[in-house]
Amino acid sequence: MSLVPASKETYSHQPDAHIDELINIPGYDPDLQPTAGETRKAKMKADLCILPFIVVCFCFLQFDRTNIGNALTDTLRADINVSNSAINMAQTLFTVGFIITELPFNVISRYIGPERFLPITMLLWGVATWSQIFIKNESGLIAARFFIGALEGGYIPGFALYISRYYTHQELALRYAIFWASNSFAGILGGPLSIGLLSLGGRHGLHGWQWLFLIEGLITCFLGIVAYLYLPHSPIRPKTFFRRSYNIFTTREASTLITRVLNDDRTKAQQAQGRHQRQSITLSDVHSTFTDWRLYGHLVAAFLSMLMISPMNTYAPSIIKSLGFTSLQANGLNSVGSAGALLLSITLAYSSDRSQERGIHIAIGYLWGAAGLLWLALAPDPSGKWLLYGGVVWTQMGMGCAQAISAAWLTTKMPERKRRWHWRHAPRYTRGLIIAASCAIGAAVIILLWKVLYHVFDYEDNPAEKEQAGPYDPKREGGLTRREMTQGGC
């Protein structure tokens, strides 16, 4: 191995025997020796030109799946004569739709590329969102929420996989945290936006909640079209329309990104080219994924933590309103917790990347949210509205703040609900809050147990080394590895 000046970033992670398998990939250059400044510039361009746009799109995914909470502070219940039971059913079927399309949508994304397929689904769920202005009864609400959830399935893991084309595994936790922080950005912006849109009620014969669904749905459609035109297939391969193309990255910047990513993980060879992955998923792929013990601790912990996130997304504005605030005040105050969540999630992810520790950081995030739920559930009834509101904010800060770290941890380890919220428990929903807190605590316990198991049975400090140390089979490049099948799932 040759020595190079310390000011340059070297790529020596992979055995020289595998270089021949990567040499034909456009943009890959085994002799490339970029300076630290060139590497920073290439990563910065991805940070500024790719990641923020995906975050904006994710914000509108979050708007479209949580704006029902804002609509419930308006006259939606009375206008369509809907009960809390029907709302719970609508949100449950939203989740069912999201789950059942996630795997097939990921397969389609790999077949035609997430940068092509996901903008199309975004356009379609935007149409479903603004179509909610025609809802007349609870059946219409349930159907609309199911279709929105189904069309959003696959977006999060699909774009998590797309983001991984630009970064090494050591850099992914922070970028995934920024990606997942879209939930917080949406929460911060969603309150003021909903205040403005709900205040349009009465104009042109539309209620405030109809304006909310209409405007946010139309903007989603517009962003879906822009995303289809803007996002490149890979750093080296831009979109081409009418024989014209424009690449965000220079040739050297693209080579820098591709070379460092492939030297970090050669199983990303197909992704790096931005080519369609048309090989089918084999039974061996499925079997090896679902028999890997690493997967299940993350899945169970994520599921338990989601029991905290989903009900709060739906009912937080209504809970705040029930404390004695007006509808507009409740929607505005609902943004504060999201701002705190943004700060907490980025702080945890930055600390996790710096220390290269995952399990304790994830557990802290889960326990933070559990503490907020217990605060809100167990505070004495005579407590002032601001004290109870503090519990809402604390809970929202912990909602999803650790999911990105868990996803990044799982990708390095894996080589390539029923609702309990009932109208009888309003306005405090004490029983539901305690159940959700228990689930979040259970998630923290599971993730800490998995940290111990990784120390005992796996490589804690050298992720995925076991699998990548084995003989390399170039025929597997076009297929789906376990890492690809589980990338970003959360």
Number of C-alpha atoms within 10 A of each C-alpha: 5 5 6 10 9 9 11 14 18 20 16 13 12 15 9 11 8 15 15 10 15 18 13 10 16 18 23 25 18 19 9 15 18 17 16 13 12 16 19 14 14 20 18 13 15 21 17 10 15 19 19 15 18 19 20 17 21 24 24 25 25 20 28 25 22 21 22 23 20 28 25 18 23 21 16 20 16 10 13 15 12 16 13 13 14 16 20 20 19 22 25 20 22 24 22 17 20 22 16 14 17 21 18 13 23 25 21 19 24 28 17 16 20 28 23 21 20 27 24 18 21 28 24 19 26 29 20 25 27 23 16 21 17 11 17 14 15 19 13 15 22 20 16 23 26 22 20 27 27 23 24 27 26 28 25 21 24 29 23 25 25 26 21 22 22 27 20 17 17 15 15 24 29 23 22 25 26 22 25 26 27 24 26 29 24 24 29 22 18 26 24 18 18 24 19 15 19 25 17 17 18 12 10 8 8 13 21 23 26 25 24 29 26 22 14 23 27 18 16 29 24 14 21 23 14 15 21 19 16 19 22 22 22 24 28 23 21 19 18 14 9 5 6 8 12 12 17 19 20 12 13 17 23 24 22 27 25 29 27 24 23 26 23 18 19 23 25 22 24 20 24 28 19 23 17 17 19 14 13 12 13 11 9 9 16 14 11 13 20 12 10 11 13 17 18 14 19 22 19 16 26 25 17 23 30 21 23 28 19 20 19 23 20 21 21 23 28 25 22 27 22 17 17 13 16 14 21 21 16 23 28 21 22 29 23 21 24 29 21 19 29 25 15 19 29 22 16 24 30 18 16 19 19 12 9 15 17 24 22 15 22 28 22 17 25 32 23 24 30 30 19 24 29 19 22 24 22 16 15 10 10 7 9 12 15 12 13 24 21 16 22 26 26 24 31 31 25 30 31 27 32 28 28 29 31 27 25 27 24 24 27 20 23 22 22 24 11 11 15 15 20 14 11 9 12 15 15 20 18 18 16 21 26 19 19 27 28 21 24 32 22 20 27 27 17 22 25 19 13 20 18 14 14 17 11 10 8 17 13 20 11 10 20 20 15 12 13 15 10 8 8 15 10 14 7 12 19 18 20 23 22 21 20 22 24 23 25 27 25 19
